[in-house]
Amino acid sequence: MRNNDKKAAVATYKERKVIGGVYVVHCTATGQMWVGQWPNLDTIQNRVWFTLRLGTNPNLELQTCWSRHGADHFQFEVLERLDQQESIYVRDALLRERGAHWRTSLQAKSM
């Protein structure tokens, strides 16, 4: 790759629009759901699945369920996409707020 091509590729990568949001991991075998929020929805499913396959996911309940039922019984779904924010502080606060909203909403539906 030529130097100009590398610079163009780096510039394109830096200019990409990163969309954060709220997601849910659902175990179809048990009906359990885990809600999370992340600043980059394009990367989070791969990250969660990778840690689950390695047995290193920080959510022990999710990891135990994955180990017991296997990858075939899990689904990933984006619940809400958030517009890109100018401020990281505003983005993080909005992600926490929307994540809490979805957790409460899904818990109420399951009761």
Buried (B, 14 or more C-beta within 10 A) or exposed (E): EEEEEEEEEEEEEEEEEEBBBBBBBBBEEEEBBBBBBBBEBEEBBEEBBEBBEEEEBEBEEBBEBBEEBEEEBBEEEBBBEBEEBEEEEEBBEBBEEBBEBBBEEBEEEEE
